Amino acid sequence: HARDGVVQFCAKTPLAAMKSAAAREAMERRERATRALTERREELQEKLQREEHIYALELAGKRTSAVAKRADLEARARALLEKREEERLKYVEDMEYKRWLETDAQAREAASLSLAQQVELGRRAQIQ
């Protein structure tokens, strides 16, 4: 119990009182900082959860189902096939016209005359 007397004596001295007050202040500052940090972490956690929820909704909106993807691919394939068929038909027409021109002398002369007239009109337009 002699030790209790020393503690009581130290506790009553002004230096010890100042030390304990400083220690209390430091502990209060540390507790306030800890509370502020905890609050900030909670705010950030809530903000992160809101942003993750919004992001998940955006991703869900951008996802297309397998059926929709298949329909898009089929439509694209049909469009490509139609375009290829149109190009093939145009090529066939051009080749038939070319073969017809090669076999028909009058048609060749008419085509040549038509081309010459177009060139002449083009040059006149350039000169003016």
Secondary structure, DSSP 8 states (H G I E B T S, - for coil): -HHHHHHHHHHHSHHHHHHHHHHHHHHHHHHHHHHHHHHHHHHHHHHHHHHHHHHHHHHHHH---HHHHHHHHHHHHHHHHHHHHHHHHHHHHHHHHHHHHHH-HHHHHHHHHHHHHHHHHHHHHHH-
